[in-house]
Amino acid sequence: MHILIVNNSVIPALKYGGTERVIWWLGKMLVKMGHKVSYLVAKGSYCPFADVYELNHAVAFNSQVPASVDIVHLLSGNNEKPVKPYIITMQGNLNEAADLDSNTVFVSRNHAGRYGSDSFVYNCLDVEDYGKPDLTSKRHYVHFLADAAWRVKNVSAAIKIAREASVPLQVIGGVRFNFNMGIRLTFDPNTRFRGMKGGEEKNTIINGSKGLLFPVLWNEPFGIAIVESLYFGCPVIGTPYGSLTELVPAEVGFLSAKKDELVNAVKNIDVYDRTVCHRYVMDNFTADKMTFQYLALYEKVMNGEHLNAIAPKLKKVQQEKFLPFD
C-alpha cells in the first residue's frame, strides 16, 4: 500500500511538535511493515525513509498527489477534497457545531465522543526515540510539559501546586519572561524554566522527575506529554478533562479540579510504582499499535466505507473560556 501523509508543518520535529512526531512515527512504522510512505508537508522537510513533497496551498491539492498513492491521510486542511480514498485525523478542538467529514478520526475516545463519533486512534510513541528509562534513580522534582504560553495548559496552577507541595518544578516548554500572551514575568524560586526542549535533553529532564503536573483547563484531545511522562515512570497529576479521564487510571496518577487535592497528591507522589507507569505505556501506547489501527481504517475507506455513519458534529459548544479549577 502507498500512503500519502499530509500536514502543513515541517518534519522532522527538532524540538517539540506533537503532530509532527506522530506522523513521523506512523510513517516509520508503516515502512517497517512493508508499505510505501510519502509525505506532503511544509517546505524545509526531509525524511530518510520516505519521499517528501512540498505542500503548496496555491496549487490544487489533487494535482500534488502522486498517481501511485492508494490512500491519503490528512492532518491539515486543504483547498479541495481528495479524489483518492482518504481519512482525516483531527488532533485539536473546535468550538462550533459544524458538520465534519464522515471520514474523520479522533485521537481519544473522549475526543470522538464530544463529536458524536466512536472513531478514534490514540497517538502513540516510537519508544526507540526515548531509550530505556532509568526507573530506580532518586528523583527530586516534578515537571510540567506543554507550551506554557498557552493558558489552557495552566502552568500558573502547576507552579502553585508544586510550591505548596514543597517539591521543585521544572517547566519544559516555557520561559520565565514571556511575551506571547501579554508580558508575564514569573518569579518563583521553586520553579526552573527549561525552555523548548526536544530529543535527549527533554528525555533526561523527564527521566529525572517524580511526576507530571498537567492541570489543563480545556478538554485535552490526547496529550503526548502524558504518555511520554508515563513511559519514564512518571505518574500524572492533573485535571479530569478530556482524554485524561481515560488515559490516567488510578494506578498511574490522580485527577481533580481542586488545587488542594492535587497538592496532596504531589506530596504523596512516591506511592506510585514507576514500573507500573512504564508498563502501562508499553502495553497500550506504542507506535505499532497505532499503525495497525490506522491500517484497518485505510482498508475500510479503500473498500468504500465511511468511518462515521453520520457526519461528526460538536455536541456542546463550550461557553466558558476555561473549564473550572478551584
Secondary structure by P-SEA (a helix, b strand, c coil): cbbbbbbccccccccccaaaaaaaaaaaaaaaabbbbbbbcccccccccbbbbbbbccccccccccccccbbbbcccccccccccbbbbbccccccccccccccccccaaaaaaacccbbbcccccccccccccccccccccccccccccccccaaaaaaaaaaacbbbbbcccccccccccbbbbbccccccccccccaaaaaaaaaccbbbbbccccccccaaaaaaaaabbbbbcccccccccccccccccccccaaaaaaaaaacccccaaaaaaaaaacccaaaaaaaaaaaaaaaaaccccccccccccccccccccccc
